[in-house]
Amino acid sequence: MARSADPGGTPAGAPSVDSTLVAARRALDRERTLLQNERDAFEAFYRRLEAVPPDAPHASAGAAATARRADLTDPSAHTGLDAVQRAYEETVMAAPHYEDEYGDRYRESLAAEFDAELAAALTDPPTLSPVARARLLDEVRFAVESRTDVLAELDREADALTDARAALRDVTEELAAIESRPLFECERDELARLRDDLATLADRCDDLAVARQSGDLRSTDRLFTATGESSLVRYLYADLPHRYPVLRAIAACSDRVETARRHVRTATRSRDSR
């Protein structure tokens, strides 16, 4: 018994072309929200950091250590390092997704976001040196800029998803009209027209695949090096069933087109044998 089809012509129970791209857009929107929150948090941290002077070079280590052990509710007792830590915890580590996504502690977070050397310079000595402060400012500025760059890439990827979804929807609507035809009742000329229409749809799918592959997003930004991925697309869609959802959706559409072409050929042979 033939399975029923949805309005787009997809057999019941099979994942639709559209649902693959909807899932991709949800993954992209989630990552964009996380990056926007992180960028905002680092911008706030940078503003706080600018107001933190390095500790006086003549301050004794003992005095600085005593200050760091003082009541944290007394801002006058804070060293530069205390102020940096408080600012970081109240901005970067206070991002809405921080605990769920990372959940690490202050020094671990510094090492992961920057590097172990800078993390040590901000936690081991008793004072905030001008060199450490200057380097931290540079690193935070880079953290903001890199996320801004990636957000721009995500905007381009969002446009690509929208374009691919619209193009594939056009193909599947035309394909559904062909699939709904009673092929074995069609005349020979009509079957020939359907073959031509399906050949055009196959070419459109091929063109979409070529366009997607030639425009696949790439990133060498260090924000993604920890994942071992060089492709931003692969990073974005790592948790989806298919890591290249646009190509997967195009392939699924192409498969449907080829199935329809086989049915038309079968109907044509049947018509010729009468």
Secondary structure, DSSP 8 states (H G I E B T S, - for coil): ----B-TTS-BTTS--HHHHHHHHHHHHHHHHHHHHHHHHHHHHHHHHHHT-----TTS-HHHHHHHHTS-TT-GGG--HHHHHHHHHHHTGGGSTTHHHHT---HHHHHHHHS-HHHHHHTTSSSS--HHHHHHHHHHHHHHHHHHHHHHHHHHHHHHHHHHHHHHHHHHHHHHHHHHTS-GGGS-HHHHHHHHHHHHHHHHHHHHHHHHHHHT------GGGGGGT-S-HHHHHTTTSSSS-HHHHHHHHHHHHHHHHHHHHHHHHHHHHT-
